[in-house]
Amino acid sequence: MSILCRILTLYAWVLGAGLILFLFYIARFYEKKYAELYQDVPRRKTYYRFFLVSAVFFLLSAGRYALFLNRFAGDVGGDLSLFIGGGILVWVAYHLQQMMTGGHE
């Protein structure tokens, strides 16, 4: 039963990292398309590379939880990795949303 829980934990976190990777591709596309369409306007960045950094932090925490613990919380390293990855993800996703919808920064 323990192995099944670990496999399901990794599966869920890999799916989450896949969604972050999808956001990475959207941000990269939008930055390139924005530069192409608005050549006379100063270039705006979506910071799409930070989506990958966030995904790496999430996968690190998933690995710690799946390999070393049988519960979701309680590991300082895993919790810290989740906090850092989540903070980066919130920041860069908000920035992308503001840029795509024409919000003011």
Backbone as CSV, one residue per row, in Angstrom:
resi,resn,N_x,N_y,N_z,CA_x,CA_y,CA_z,C_x,C_y,C_z
1,MET,0.818,-1.191,0.000,0.000,0.000,0.000,0.863,1.256,0.000
2,SER,1.997,1.200,0.662,2.893,2.340,0.735,3.438,2.701,-0.649
3,ILE,3.764,1.692,-1.439,4.293,1.942,-2.780,3.220,2.572,-3.669
4,LEU,1.990,2.119,-3.544,0.898,2.692,-4.321,0.692,4.167,-3.974
5,CYS,0.758,4.499,-2.700,0.622,5.901,-2.276,1.748,6.751,-2.846
6,ARG,2.944,6.223,-2.852,4.082,6.965,-3.393,3.942,7.172,-4.897
7,ILE,3.498,6.164,-5.603,3.312,6.285,-7.049,2.220,7.299,-7.364
8,LEU,1.123,7.262,-6.631,0.047,8.221,-6.861,0.475,9.641,-6.514
9,THR,1.294,9.799,-5.486,1.816,11.117,-5.136,2.676,11.675,-6.266
10,LEU,3.586,10.861,-6.761,4.422,11.307,-7.874,3.597,11.602,-9.115
11,TYR,2.607,10.768,-9.387,1.752,10.974,-10.560,1.030,12.316,-10.478
12,ALA,0.480,12.643,-9.338,-0.240,13.905,-9.181,0.697,15.096,-9.345
13,TRP,1.883,15.018,-8.785,2.812,16.141,-8.895,3.387,16.272,-10.292
14,VAL,3.562,15.169,-10.993,4.028,15.250,-12.380,2.950,15.885,-13.259
15,LEU,1.681,15.582,-12.992,0.605,16.252,-13.722,0.592,17.751,-13.440
16,GLY,0.812,18.123,-12.184,0.893,19.543,-11.845,2.051,20.229,-12.541
17,ALA,3.184,19.561,-12.586,4.340,20.124,-13.301,4.057,20.225,-14.797
18,GLY,3.275,19.294,-15.328,2.870,19.373,-16.734,2.010,20.593,-17.013
19,LEU,1.135,20.932,-16.088,0.329,22.141,-16.245,1.201,23.391,-16.192
20,ILE,2.200,23.379,-15.328,3.120,24.518,-15.269,3.915,24.607,-16.571
21,LEU,4.292,23.479,-17.132,4.991,23.464,-18.410,4.104,24.031,-19.517
22,PHE,2.810,23.741,-19.469,1.868,24.306,-20.427,1.829,25.830,-20.303
23,LEU,1.824,26.355,-19.087,1.882,27.803,-18.883,3.192,28.381,-19.400
24,PHE,4.272,27.637,-19.262,5.568,28.056,-19.789,5.480,28.265,-21.297
25,TYR,4.872,27.312,-21.998,4.751,27.439,-23.450,3.845,28.598,-23.848
26,ILE,2.792,28.836,-23.109,1.915,29.973,-23.391,2.682,31.282,-23.212
27,ALA,3.418,31.404,-22.122,4.172,32.630,-21.855,5.262,32.853,-22.896
28,ARG,5.944,31.794,-23.287,6.986,31.930,-24.300,6.396,32.354,-25.636
29,PHE,5.272,31.753,-26.014,4.600,32.135,-27.247,4.158,33.590,-27.209
30,TYR,3.579,34.002,-26.075,3.064,35.359,-25.973,4.196,36.381,-26.032
31,GLU,5.324,36.096,-25.410,6.445,37.039,-25.467,6.968,37.185,-26.887
32,LYS,7.106,36.083,-27.598,7.581,36.149,-28.987,6.570,36.844,-29.884
33,LYS,5.286,36.543,-29.714,4.256,37.164,-30.538,4.139,38.658,-30.232
34,TYR,4.276,39.032,-28.970,4.211,40.437,-28.578,5.353,41.215,-29.227
35,ALA,6.558,40.670,-29.224,7.708,41.330,-29.833,7.529,41.440,-31.343
36,GLU,6.882,40.458,-31.930,6.667,40.462,-33.377,5.605,41.477,-33.782
37,LEU,4.532,41.567,-33.024,3.425,42.453,-33.380,3.703,43.914,-33.040
38,TYR,4.367,44.148,-31.936,4.593,45.516,-31.472,6.084,45.834,-31.497
39,GLN,6.621,45.958,-32.709,8.053,46.174,-32.849,8.477,47.575,-32.434
40,ASP,7.579,48.554,-32.525,7.930,49.921,-32.175,7.794,50.208,-30.677
41,VAL,7.164,49.306,-29.939,6.964,49.458,-28.494,8.133,48.774,-27.775
42,PRO,8.600,49.341,-26.648,9.660,48.636,-25.900,9.231,47.222,-25.531
43,ARG,10.174,46.320,-25.634,9.878,44.898,-25.411,9.479,44.629,-23.966
44,ARG,8.398,43.883,-23.796,7.944,43.476,-22.467,8.222,41.997,-22.300
45,LYS,8.675,41.634,-21.143,9.028,40.243,-20.870,7.938,39.566,-20.056
46,THR,7.737,38.283,-20.336,6.807,37.479,-19.548,7.530,36.662,-18.484
47,TYR,8.847,36.654,-18.519,9.675,35.881,-17.586,9.282,34.398,-17.607
48,TYR,9.115,33.888,-18.801,8.618,32.518,-18.950,9.570,31.473,-18.379
49,ARG,10.829,31.758,-18.256,11.776,30.777,-17.720,11.518,30.467,-16.244
50,PHE,10.896,31.405,-15.540,10.610,31.173,-14.129,9.526,30.119,-13.916
51,PHE,8.726,29.848,-14.950,7.770,28.747,-14.837,8.507,27.424,-14.672
52,LEU,9.621,27.259,-15.366,10.409,26.033,-15.237,11.060,25.937,-13.860
53,VAL,11.501,27.075,-13.334,12.090,27.083,-11.988,11.046,26.635,-10.973
54,SER,9.831,27.146,-11.115,8.740,26.756,-10.224,8.450,25.259,-10.339
55,ALA,8.421,24.745,-11.557,8.160,23.319,-11.756,9.252,22.465,-11.116
56,VAL,10.485,22.916,-11.184,11.588,22.173,-10.569,11.416,22.123,-9.057
57,PHE,11.033,23.246,-8.440,10.803,23.252,-6.995,9.662,22.308,-6.611
58,PHE,8.590,22.304,-7.403,7.479,21.405,-7.111,7.898,19.942,-7.256
59,LEU,8.662,19.632,-8.272,9.107,18.248,-8.458,10.091,17.821,-7.369
60,LEU,10.929,18.742,-6.909,11.821,18.426,-5.789,11.027,18.087,-4.533
61,SER,10.020,18.880,-4.248,9.215,18.593,-3.054,8.425,17.301,-3.232
62,ALA,7.941,17.048,-4.435,7.221,15.798,-4.680,8.139,14.600,-4.478
63,GLY,9.372,14.728,-4.945,10.330,13.650,-4.754,10.627,13.399,-3.287
64,ARG,10.763,14.471,-2.516,11.025,14.312,-1.073,9.857,13.630,-0.385
65,TYR,8.638,14.043,-0.725,7.476,13.444,-0.076,7.255,12.001,-0.514
66,ALA,7.464,11.730,-1.794,7.212,10.375,-2.290,8.284,9.382,-1.843
67,LEU,9.519,9.838,-1.734,10.601,8.911,-1.418,10.890,8.787,0.069
68,PHE,10.655,9.859,0.831,11.071,9.843,2.230,9.937,9.827,3.238
69,LEU,8.758,10.255,2.859,7.653,10.348,3.810,6.415,9.647,3.277
70,ASN,5.541,9.276,4.161,4.266,8.689,3.766,3.111,9.669,3.954
71,ARG,3.414,10.879,4.314,2.372,11.887,4.494,2.699,13.103,3.641
72,PHE,1.729,14.026,3.535,1.896,15.157,2.629,2.690,16.305,3.230
73,ALA,2.638,16.505,4.520,3.326,17.632,5.138,4.193,17.143,6.292
74,GLY,5.060,18.012,6.747,5.877,17.668,7.893,7.359,17.675,7.614
75,ASP,7.764,17.741,6.374,9.170,17.790,6.025,9.540,19.243,5.740
76,VAL,10.517,19.758,6.449,10.887,21.165,6.309,11.400,21.454,4.897
77,GLY,12.246,20.591,4.374,12.775,20.791,3.021,11.687,20.760,1.962
78,GLY,10.785,19.805,2.069,9.687,19.712,1.111,8.723,20.878,1.220
79,ASP,8.424,21.284,2.457,7.526,22.422,2.655,8.151,23.718,2.150
80,LEU,9.429,23.894,2.404,10.119,25.091,1.933,10.176,25.122,0.411
81,SER,10.412,23.983,-0.192,10.426,23.896,-1.648,9.052,24.213,-2.234
82,LEU,7.998,23.718,-1.603,6.639,24.059,-2.047,6.358,25.543,-1.911
83,PHE,6.794,26.142,-0.815,6.568,27.562,-0.587,7.289,28.412,-1.629
84,ILE,8.542,28.104,-1.895,9.317,28.870,-2.874,8.739,28.681,-4.272
85,GLY,8.456,27.438,-4.647,7.884,27.176,-5.966,6.528,27.830,-6.147
86,GLY,5.699,27.799,-5.109,4.389,28.432,-5.185,4.477,29.939,-5.269
87,GLY,5.408,30.532,-4.522,5.593,31.980,-4.593,6.050,32.434,-5.962
88,ILE,6.995,31.706,-6.543,7.464,32.033,-7.888,6.330,31.873,-8.891
89,LEU,5.561,30.801,-8.761,4.462,30.549,-9.689,3.390,31.625,-9.598
90,VAL,3.040,32.035,-8.399,2.028,33.090,-8.242,2.517,34.387,-8.864
91,TRP,3.761,34.746,-8.595,4.302,35.997,-9.131,4.318,35.997,-10.658
92,VAL,4.872,34.952,-11.258,5.030,34.950,-12.712,3.689,34.748,-13.419
93,ALA,2.771,33.989,-12.831,1.444,33.822,-13.439,0.648,35.123,-13.370
94,TYR,0.762,35.848,-12.263,0.079,37.139,-12.154,0.650,38.130,-13.164
95,HIS,1.971,38.136,-13.305,2.604,39.023,-14.282,2.145,38.687,-15.702
96,LEU,2.081,37.411,-16.026,1.617,36.990,-17.345,0.159,37.376,-17.568
97,GLN,-0.668,37.174,-16.567,-2.087,37.531,-16.686,-2.247,39.031,-16.894
98,GLN,-1.488,39.839,-16.173,-1.558,41.292,-16.340,-1.111,41.705,-17.737
99,MET,-0.099,41.072,-18.236,0.417,41.417,-19.570,-0.563,40.995,-20.656
100,MET,-1.166,39.817,-20.498,-2.076,39.308,-21.533,-3.396,40.061,-21.557
101,THR,-3.841,40.568,-20.426,-5.130,41.261,-20.391,-4.982,42.777,-20.454
102,GLY,-3.761,43.268,-20.590,-3.552,44.697,-20.689,-3.667,45.426,-19.375
103,GLY,-3.457,44.715,-18.277,-3.518,45.322,-16.949,-2.339,46.256,-16.716
104,HIS,-2.479,47.099,-15.749,-1.422,48.050,-15.425,-0.525,47.491,-14.339
105,GLU,0.775,47.698,-14.523,1.742,47.226,-13.527,2.457,48.385,-12.916
